[in-house]
Amino acid sequence: MVNIAGIPVWREMGATPKPRVSTEKAKIVIVGGGPVGLTLALDLARRGREIVLLNRLDFIAAGSKAICFAKRTLDIWDRLGVRDAMVAKGVIWETGKVFWGDSPEPVYQFDLLPVKDQRNPAFINLQQYHAEAILIEALSQYPNVQIRWGHDVTGVQTHEACTILDVRCGDGEYRIEADWLVACDGHRSTIRNEMGLEFEGRVFEDNFLIADIKMKGERPSERWFWFDPPFNRGQSALLHKQPDDVWRLDCQLGWDIDRAAASRPENVEPWVRGVL
């Protein structure tokens, strides 16, 4: 297993061996095995395209990652045949409530699906590892897709006729000459960094404590958001219900903090107890 410090393992997949040739050709290479890369691979696979998907991890990662998937995403997954499995596992919600200070009653609430006669809900909450597992299972039905586990892109060279990728894996290094390269490797993208491309979008300079809490509770399947709550004065907090009796807590900490100290268990516990 590829040892990536700080990334917990949800399911080991096993490292994919290095190809027998030192340089191979590929029609389409997708870099990144998260929900975006896997969804794109499934879409292209259903169209008969040959795909090589490179994932630097050789496992499905656990941890506090994406959980909220919107109606538009469900519409796409519906077209690709995985919507039912996602919705069956996920927690459906459409109501959000906003609280202020010590008040136990919301100061505002909203309905994200005012028209109820629709196939898909406004949102589902589903841990990213569950979504990835469902997509990987769907991709296993397509022989025209290769998912290479534990294959990390270390270099990119762009040419008029192709893009050349340097790839490192557990048993060596090799190259791929790709007709098409799609970067789905996140906001710290190796591909964009190698090509000198910026990550376009807004940057919110603040710090948040994100924790997934295992507990049984009878709270409704709603999005709860607090401003200036008693357990986090002057800041905000967010609570979401997930499958498997897991709850997502997201507390704003401010921009000028000691991140290492804030993430220690003895400092995290007061936030958790304050919410619950």
Secondary structure, 3 states (H helix, E strand, C coil): CCCCCCCCEEEECCCCCCCCCCEEEEEEEEECCCHHHHHHHHHHHHCCCCEEEEECCCEEECCCCCCEEEHHHHHHHHHCCCHHHHHHHCEEECEEEEEECCCCCCCEEEECCCCCCCCCCCEEECCHHHHHHHHHHHHCCCCCEEEEECCEEEEEEECCCCEEEEEEECCEEEEEEEEEEEECCCCCCHHHHHHCCCCCCCCCCCCEEEEEEECCCCCCCCEEEEECCCCCCCCEEEEEEECCCEEEEEEECCCCCCHHHHCCHHHHHHHHHHHC
